[in-house]
Amino acid sequence: MRAAIFREVNAPMEIGELLIDAPVDREILVRTVASGVCHSDLHILEGTVMGGRGPLVLGHEGAGVVEAVGPLVTHVKPGDHVVTCLSGFCGQCEQCLSGHPNVCTANPTARPRGASPRLRAGDETVRGFLNLGTFAEQMLVHENSVVRIDPEIPLEVACLVGCGVLTGVGAALRTARVEPGQTVAVFGCGGVGLSIVQGAAIARAGRIIAVDRLADKLDLARSLGATDVVDASAGDAVAAVRELTGGRGVDHAFEAVGVPALVRQAAEVLAVRGTCTIVGVPPDGSVFEIPYGAIRPECTIQTCRMGGNRFRFDIPRYLSFYQQGLLRLDEIVTRTMPLDGVNEAFELLHRGEGARTVLTF
């Protein structure tokens, strides 16, 4: 099969042929149909997270059709349409059993140490990013890394719910638990930020303020539910948000990029007893500096892991929102490209152009 192979930091990925093993035990073989190009993959490519160790098939926001299953698989069968998710779970650890499988403390989705590799380039072992690797024509993954979905939903949009949409909508609905009538500010309007905007709208927030430096993203945020927009390139974004709220601040602020300076801004726009949720993935070693006097009394600053998801429940639920017209996914897909365009897709992502590029197979 063909795949995009990452070998070294800040170098183009190569499109090459890989050998893929047959599924064993609880593994499934999936024919990839679509994969979103996510910032988390860009972090690996640029070496800011996990040290950028190759060879690796990147991609984790995928959707496809099951081709074969191992003898112990119970969740899916050949022909099923599935979405992948990096929140693979064991169902046995303390976090899984207490209702938080998104922070499972086991590593159930990898093959056991010493087992034959899932992917090879000749005699060389190639890993799948996060035990997935969706930038390939096929994926060999654990069944606890996928969820079966309605086959009527186009896989080119369904793939987005595997990471960016799951994280953004979940950040609003699950992690922050936005309530009707509350005021929200979202810093960064890429795929995740736009999903936070939509999650806040689904939660019936009273006011949703989108903050970004690019006019096209602000326009898109407004069309997806933002009531106000702030052009961060035009001046002090913190002052602008405070002015929009009459000096009160917001009940919820979300940082959706992974930039420490934006975390500070998000904290500084909070109202009394407000909550700042860090959704973006900052580079390894990042430090957040927030002067104590810059935030209001009894505020909370929290992190968000993949939207606090229970993905086997949440992904079909969010896709039902899409079918009902409550969650708009088609607008988030700003470009589609074949696998050969993967390096161009990352260039666009690096420049901040568009919301989401989707690779189609």
C-alpha positions as MATLAB code, in Angstrom:
seq = 'MRAAIFREVNAPMEIGELLIDAPVDREILVRTVASGVCHSDLHILEGTVMGGRGPLVLGHEGAGVVEAVGPLVTHVKPGDHVVTCLSGFCGQCEQCLSGHPNVCTANPTARPRGASPRLRAGDETVRGFLNLGTFAEQMLVHENSVVRIDPEIPLEVACLVGCGVLTGVGAALRTARVEPGQTVAVFGCGGVGLSIVQGAAIARAGRIIAVDRLADKLDLARSLGATDVVDASAGDAVAAVRELTGGRGVDHAFEAVGVPALVRQAAEVLAVRGTCTIVGVPPDGSVFEIPYGAIRPECTIQTCRMGGNRFRFDIPRYLSFYQQGLLRLDEIVTRTMPLDGVNEAFELLHRGEGARTVLTF';
ca = [
       0.000    0.000    0.000;
       1.053    3.642   -0.443;
       1.657    5.886    2.561;
       3.221    9.210    3.507;
       6.309    8.405    5.584;
       7.864   10.894    8.012;
      11.597   10.346    8.512;
      13.130   13.556    9.831;
      12.099   16.908   11.258;
      11.405   19.770    8.842;
      11.858   17.550    5.788;
       9.156   16.665    3.271;
       7.451   13.342    3.827;
       8.068   10.720    1.192;
       5.294    8.816   -0.544;
       6.311    5.177   -0.559;
       5.151    1.575   -0.539;
       4.734   -0.238    2.781;
       3.910   -3.807    3.689;
       0.990   -4.144    6.101;
       0.443   -7.217    8.263;
      -2.799   -9.179    8.626;
      -5.045   -8.439   11.630;
      -4.593  -10.607   14.724;
      -6.595  -10.882   17.953;
      -8.580   -7.617   18.312;
      -7.103   -5.813   15.308;
      -8.960   -4.598   12.231;
      -7.785   -3.742    8.736;
      -9.368   -0.561    7.392;
      -9.347    0.825    3.851;
      -8.731    4.530    4.356;
     -11.140    6.864    2.561;
     -10.298   10.237    4.134;
      -7.985   11.809    6.696;
      -7.891   15.292    8.150;
      -4.523   17.075    8.413;
      -4.252   18.162   12.040;
      -1.948   20.501   13.976;
      -0.811   17.583   16.154;
       0.743   16.012   13.046;
       2.429   19.342   12.237;
       3.985   19.380   15.713;
       5.667   16.053   14.940;
       6.798   17.234   11.516;
       8.352   20.370   13.047;
       9.851   18.502   16.013;
       8.099   20.531   18.725;
       6.364   17.490   20.289;
       7.667   13.959   20.966;
      11.060   14.760   19.487;
      10.052   14.037   15.892;
      11.218   10.411   15.754;
      10.774    8.496   12.473;
      10.105    6.471   10.435;
       6.458    7.111   11.081;
       3.173    7.224    9.191;
       1.517   10.367   10.476;
      -2.219   11.082   10.604;
      -4.803   10.239   13.242;
      -8.041   11.885   12.046;
      -9.218    9.157    9.714;
     -12.295    7.398    8.345;
     -12.697    4.353    6.196;
     -14.277    0.958    5.586;
     -13.402   -2.236    7.467;
     -11.841   -4.843    5.174;
     -10.892   -7.632    7.610;
     -10.987   -8.357   11.349;
      -9.050  -10.439   13.829;
     -10.671  -13.475   15.494;
     -11.428  -11.670   18.781;
     -13.051   -8.542   17.310;
     -16.624   -7.860   18.435;
     -17.273   -4.168   17.683;
     -17.130   -4.161   13.867;
     -17.329   -6.438   10.845;
     -16.103   -6.161    7.239;
     -18.015   -3.493    5.340;
     -18.651   -1.270    8.371;
     -17.825    2.427    8.107;
     -15.590    3.611   10.955;
     -13.882    6.701   12.327;
     -10.530    6.403   14.111;
      -9.699    8.124   17.392;
      -6.404    8.469   19.242;
      -8.228    7.994   22.576;
      -7.851    4.227   22.466;
      -9.056    2.701   25.716;
      -8.545   -0.513   27.669;
     -11.826   -0.545   29.615;
     -10.019   -1.951   32.658;
      -7.948    0.818   34.281;
      -9.072    3.260   36.964;
      -9.733    6.078   34.487;
     -11.741    3.910   32.084;
     -13.830    2.416   34.880;
     -14.534    5.846   36.379;
     -15.887    7.169   33.082;
     -12.777    8.860   31.652;
     -11.493    6.582   28.866;
      -9.939    9.594   27.104;
      -7.166    9.488   29.722;
      -6.775    5.693   29.806;
      -3.571    4.875   31.690;
      -2.856    1.664   29.755;
      -1.594    1.363   26.194;
      -3.981   -1.244   24.806;
      -3.868   -0.285   21.133;
      -0.242   -1.188   20.363;
       1.008   -4.651   19.517;
       2.829   -6.365   22.410;
       6.562   -5.795   22.660;
       8.396   -8.374   20.558;
       5.472   -9.015   18.207;
       5.919   -8.593   14.458;
       5.432   -4.985   13.288;
       2.174   -3.841   11.730;
       4.006   -1.854    9.038;
       7.310   -2.451    7.257;
       9.375   -0.858    4.534;
      11.368   -3.888    3.444;
      13.075   -5.052    6.647;
      12.574   -1.670    8.360;
       9.839   -1.272   10.997;
       7.573    1.733   10.475;
       5.240    2.929   13.242;
       1.788    4.391   12.930;
       1.425    7.706   14.770;
      -0.537    7.142   17.994;
      -0.988    3.524   16.860;
      -3.051    4.806   13.933;
      -1.272    6.311   10.900;
      -4.096    7.561    8.682;
      -1.911    9.019    5.895;
      -1.970    5.632    4.201;
      -4.231    3.657    1.913;
      -4.849    1.131    4.699;
      -4.699    1.120    8.501;
      -4.156   -1.814   10.859;
      -5.483   -0.750   14.255;
      -6.967   -2.079   17.499;
     -10.761   -2.205   17.568;
     -10.737    0.091   20.632;
      -9.351    2.841   18.385;
     -12.413    3.002   16.128;
     -16.160    3.536   16.304;
     -18.758    2.312   13.835;
     -20.813    5.112   12.219;
     -23.876    5.552   10.027;
     -22.828    4.616    6.446;
     -24.989    7.455    5.092;
     -22.547   10.065    6.433;
     -19.825   11.093    3.931;
     -16.472    9.847    5.217;
     -14.783   13.025    3.948;
     -16.522   14.971    6.733;
     -16.894   12.139    9.243;
     -13.110   11.927    9.602;
     -13.029   15.401   11.199;
     -14.942   14.132   14.212;
     -12.080   11.747   15.008;
      -9.996   14.571   16.495;
     -10.548   18.272   15.792;
     -14.326   18.375   16.038;
     -14.404   15.838   18.876;
     -11.911   17.982   20.786;
     -13.536   21.342   20.097;
     -17.183   20.455   20.577;
     -16.255   18.330   23.599;
     -14.205   21.158   25.119;
     -17.381   23.254   25.229;
     -19.915   20.553   26.117;
     -17.918   18.152   28.279;
     -14.770   19.794   29.669;
     -16.034   23.328   30.295;
     -19.744   22.435   30.423;
     -20.883   25.735   28.948;
     -24.376   26.617   30.149;
     -27.200   28.436   28.328;
     -26.769   32.198   28.423;
     -23.081   32.176   29.391;
     -20.472   34.265   27.579;
     -17.630   32.576   25.701;
     -14.395   33.726   24.024;
     -12.450   31.457   21.651;
      -8.811   32.319   20.880;
      -7.870   30.760   17.541;
     -10.327   29.841   14.786;
      -8.783   26.872   13.044;
     -10.583   23.527   12.906;
     -10.580   23.087   16.691;
     -11.519   26.681   17.481;
     -14.395   26.647   15.001;
     -15.620   23.449   16.634;
     -15.510   25.137   20.044;
     -17.605   27.966   18.596;
     -20.135   25.425   17.360;
     -20.107   23.515   20.648;
     -20.820   26.738   22.517;
     -23.662   27.492   20.107;
     -25.139   24.009   20.626;
     -24.919   24.666   24.397;
     -26.913   27.877   23.741;
     -24.259   30.271   25.006;
     -25.571   33.816   25.089;
     -22.531   35.397   23.469;
     -19.652   33.803   21.572;
     -16.620   35.977   20.772;
     -14.176   34.589   18.186;
     -10.595   35.908   18.235;
      -8.122   35.424   15.380;
      -5.685   37.329   13.166;
      -7.129   36.213    9.816;
     -10.266   37.799    8.389;
     -11.425   34.677    6.512;
     -11.375   32.617    9.700;
     -13.308   35.283   11.574;
     -15.887   35.370    8.781;
     -16.220   31.594    8.976;
     -16.518   31.730   12.775;
     -19.353   34.246   12.474;
     -21.171   32.035    9.960;
     -20.845   29.060   12.348;
     -22.282   30.748   15.416;
     -19.961   33.464   16.738;
     -21.948   36.543   17.753;
     -18.880   38.803   17.783;
     -15.385   38.706   16.295;
     -12.108   40.313   17.312;
      -9.267   40.874   14.841;
      -6.209   40.241   17.012;
      -3.941   41.787   14.362;
      -5.654   45.159   14.788;
      -4.855   45.786   18.454;
      -5.171   44.520   22.019;
      -7.445   41.463   21.887;
      -7.864   41.364   25.667;
      -9.061   44.974   25.754;
     -11.396   44.314   22.816;
     -13.034   41.326   24.512;
     -13.419   43.236   27.762;
     -14.978   46.156   25.886;
     -17.460   43.833   24.170;
     -18.546   42.508   27.564;
     -18.812   45.928   29.211;
     -15.743   45.231   31.317;
     -17.269   42.123   32.912;
     -15.238   39.519   31.023;
     -16.403   36.083   29.877;
     -17.555   33.017   31.764;
     -15.469   30.735   29.550;
     -12.333   31.404   27.517;
     -10.753   28.743   25.300;
      -7.207   28.687   23.915;
      -7.341   26.594   20.736;
      -3.870   26.978   19.189;
      -1.243   25.855   21.711;
       0.512   29.238   22.099;
       1.490   30.214   25.676;
       0.869   33.925   25.026;
      -2.708   33.119   24.024;
      -3.236   31.164   27.241;
      -2.379   34.334   29.141;
      -4.805   36.374   27.026;
      -7.564   33.820   27.561;
      -7.018   33.966   31.324;
      -7.016   37.747   31.318;
     -10.477   38.048   29.734;
     -12.235   35.963   32.392;
     -15.042   37.274   34.523;
     -15.125   36.612   38.265;
     -15.198   32.804   38.766;
     -14.608   32.289   35.057;
     -12.883   29.270   33.524;
     -10.000   29.209   31.034;
      -9.688   25.917   29.145;
      -6.402   25.141   27.376;
      -7.341   23.063   24.326;
      -4.393   23.603   21.971;
      -1.241   21.467   22.244;
       1.746   23.688   23.143;
       5.333   22.754   22.242;
       7.209   20.537   24.689;
       8.680   22.559   27.564;
       6.215   25.442   27.223;
       5.719   27.648   30.266;
       2.555   29.645   30.943;
       3.156   32.959   32.744;
       0.040   34.687   34.054;
       0.429   37.598   36.493;
      -1.793   36.944   39.483;
      -3.187   40.453   39.423;
      -4.297   40.062   35.778;
      -7.049   37.554   36.504;
     -10.298   37.953   38.412;
     -11.050   36.245   41.760;
     -11.746   32.508   41.958;
     -10.985   31.724   38.334;
     -10.100   28.249   37.093;
      -7.436   27.356   34.526;
      -7.745   23.801   33.218;
      -6.414   21.587   30.460;
      -8.525   19.589   28.035;
      -7.619   16.156   26.705;
      -9.456   15.450   23.440;
     -12.638   17.154   24.584;
     -13.094   14.870   27.589;
     -14.503   12.337   25.156;
     -16.135    8.968   25.467;
     -15.653    8.610   21.730;
     -17.719    5.466   21.192;
     -20.677    7.544   22.428;
     -19.638   11.060   21.438;
     -18.648   10.561   17.798;
     -22.018    9.076   16.727;
     -23.731   11.751   18.838;
     -21.851   14.618   17.204;
     -22.450   13.117   13.768;
     -26.159   13.041   14.587;
     -25.839   16.769   15.310;
     -24.412   17.072   11.784;
     -27.338   15.173   10.308;
     -29.756   17.458   12.186;
     -27.998   20.600   10.913;
     -26.811   21.595   14.404;
     -23.132   20.907   13.651;
     -21.786   22.102   10.322;
     -18.830   20.130    9.069;
     -18.826   20.738    5.308;
     -17.814   24.374    5.865;
     -14.785   23.323    7.949;
     -13.335   21.345    5.019;
     -11.668   24.154    3.111;
      -9.622   21.895    0.780;
      -9.389   18.268   -0.307;
      -6.223   16.750   -1.766;
      -4.907   13.324   -2.762;
      -2.204   11.651   -0.682;
       0.466   13.098   -2.991;
      -0.518   16.584   -1.782;
       0.264   15.893    1.872;
       3.338   18.143    2.008;
       1.419   21.009    0.411;
      -1.334   20.452    2.999;
       1.195   20.910    5.791;
       2.526   24.087    4.194;
      -1.003   25.502    4.224;
      -1.429   24.447    7.849;
       1.883   26.041    8.820;
       0.774   29.327    7.238;
      -2.596   29.142    8.966;
      -4.563   29.038    5.715;
      -8.020   27.507    5.861;
      -9.724   25.523    8.574;
      -9.079   21.883    7.590;
      -7.491   20.150    4.626;
      -8.706   16.591    4.071;
      -6.695   13.952    2.201;
      -8.928   11.667    0.131;
      -8.042    8.192   -1.075;
];
